């Protein structure tokens, strides 16, 4: 189960200072970016946390999905089918300056900004199967990090920018892997008989949340330490539960 078309919900906070001497009012602007198909085709919207000021910012007839805020909250990366293939685009926070930065005929999806905002990790099918790539934030230097005959999906940068999580079926079922930011030291962290997917780091980088198949169609949310130890189930429900985000 890969996450390329999963609804993305991300909160941005921008603090604006008014007054030259620090005596003005501090205004805080919170926005949540999300994907919705309410009008038939999926689009990227932003909304205030109280549900007001809901705005379609991608506003295109082709499907748009998987929004991800840049660390400085001025831009949003997302996937779009508008070029005839799924590509990674970047736009300003208000939806302006929408730019195709992968521009490749194969599927590129699930963008994830590096913590310093200089790079974007994503998966691409340009080699046949899905592989993890990284590129500069303007689309330059697109570099393949994984090289495997199976599928690798949904890269997630560690908070310190030194490692990248992803999930892969290279061991016969989906497992959570971690690698160095340059693609080195690819290591299976979850090592489980059934599928594990959708990994995400805790804010301090010490733990990882993920979804695990516990039998049949039932997925539950688990947490483990950053080295794969202490795998602990934190939900217990017969319904499908997935896509944790710390």
N, C-alpha and C positions, 0 to 999 in steps of 0.2 A: 504494500500500500504506500504509494508515494504521495507527497504532499503538494505537488505542483498546483493543484486546483483547489486546495483547501482554503477556507475563509481565513484571511489574515487579519488580526486585530492588534494594532500597535499604538501606543500612546506617545505623543510628543509633548514636550514642555518647553516653552520659550519664555525667558524672563526679560522684560523690557524695563529699563530705568528711565524715569523722566526727571529732568532737572540736572543742571551742570554740577551741582555741589553735593549731590547725593541726598537731597532733601525732598525729592519728588516722590510720587506714588510708585510702588512696585506693582506691576501688572503681570499676572501669570496666565499664559494661554495654553490650555490643554487641548489637544486634538487626538482623536482616534481614527486611524486609517483602517478600512476594511473593504472586503470584496463582497459584492452583492449581485444577484441576477434578477432582481425584482422587476426589471423592465425587459426580461427575456435574455439579454446578453450580459455576462458578468462585467461589472465596472468597478473602479476604485472610487470610494467615497471617503470623505472625512466628516466627523461629527464631534460636537462637544460632549463631554462625559454626561451631561444632564439631558442629552438627546436633542439639543437645539442645534441650529445652523448646519443641518445635514446638507452636504454638497457633493455632487458628482464632479470629480476633478479630472478623471481620465476621459470621459465623454466621447467614446468612440464606438462605432458600430461593431467592431471586432471584440472578442473576449479579452478582458484585462484581469489579472489575478495576482496573488502573492505579493501584496505591498510590504515594503520594508523601509523604515525611516533611516536616513543617514544619522550618524551619531550627533551631528550638530543640529539636527531637526530641520534643516533647510531644504532637503530633497527626499524624494521617495523613489526607490527602485521597484520595478514590478515586471511581471511577464505579460506579453501581449501577442496576439495572433494577427495583428493588423497588417503585417508585411507578407502574409501568406504562409509563414512559419512562426512558431513560438520563439520570440526573441526577448532579451532583457532590455527594458527601457528605463530611463531616469527622467524625472520631471521635478520642477520646483514644487514646494509645499502647497502652492495654490493651483497646481495643475498646468502651469505654463511651461514652455520649453521642453516638451516631450521629445526625447531623443533616443533612437535605437542605438545601443552601444555594443551589442554583439553582432547583429547584422549578418547572420549565418543561416543557410537554408534548412538546417536541422533544428530540432527542438532544444531550446535553452530555457531553463526554468529555475524557480525557487531562489532568487537572489538573496544574499546575506552580506551586509556591510561589515568590514573589519572594524574593530573598536576605534581606530584612529581615523576612519573614513577614507583612507587612501586606496582601499581595494574592495572588491566585491567577489565573493565566492558564489558559485552556482553549479548546477548540473547541466550537462550537455549530451545529446545523442549524436553528435557529429561524427563519432567514431563507431556508430552502430548501436552499441549499448550505452546506457547512461554512465557518465564519468564525472568526477568532480574537477572543476576548473576554477581558476582564480584569474582576475584581471584588474588592471588599474580602474579607478572609479570613472574614468572617461572612456573605458572600453579598450584601452591599449594593453599590450602585452598579455594576451589571452593564453594561459598556460595550463596544460593538463597536469593534475596532481595525482590522479589514480590511473591505473592502467591494468584493467582486469577484464576478463571475458564476461563477467556478470555485471549487474546493475548497481551503481553507487548513487545515492540520492541525498538531497537535503543537507547541505553543508551548514554548520553552525560554528562560528568563531568563538573561541574561549575569550573571557573578558580581558585577558592580558594580551590577546592577539598572537600567542605563540603556538596554539593548537587549533585543529578543526575537527569537529565531530561530523559523522555521517552515518548512514545505514546502508547495508549492502547484503545481497543474497549470495555472495561468493562462497559461503560455506554450506550452501544447500538451503538455508532458510535465512530470513533477514536478521542481521545482527548489528549491534551498535559498535562502530569502530571509532578510533581517534587516530590522528596523525599530526605530525609537525606541520607548521604553516607552509613549509616548502614541499610537502608530500611525503617526507621521510617517516620511518618508524610507524607504519600502519599496523594497528593493534586491535584485536577483538576484545572489547571490554565486557560484553554481556554474556557470551558463551552459553546460550540457552537452546534447548531442543526445539522450541517453537519460535515464532517470529517476534523480533523486537524492532521498533521503529520510532521515528519522530523524536530524536534526542534534542535536549535543550540544556544549557548550562545554568547553574545557579548564579546569581549576580557576583559572588565572590570566587566563582570557578572551582569550588571545592566539591560540588555535587552535580549530578546529571539526572534529570527527569526524562522518562521515556514511556512509550506504550508497549505493553507486552501481551501477546496472545496467550491466554491461559486455558484454551481449549475451545474448539468449535469457532463460532463467530465472536466470542467474548474477548475483548481487549481490556486490560486494566492499566492504571498508571502506577509506575514504579519509580523509586529513587535509588541511586547508587552513588558511592563515592567516586571521585574523579579517576581513580585507578580501576574501577569496576567492582570493587569489594562492597560488602554490606548492601546487597540488592534487597530492597524492602518494598513490599506492596502497600500502597497508600489509599487505593480505592477498592471497593468490594461490591460490585453491582453486576447483575446479569446483562445489563445493557452495554452497548459498544461505547468505550471511552478511549479517547486518543488526543493527539496534538497538544501535549502540555506546553505551557510557556511560563517561565519563571518571572 
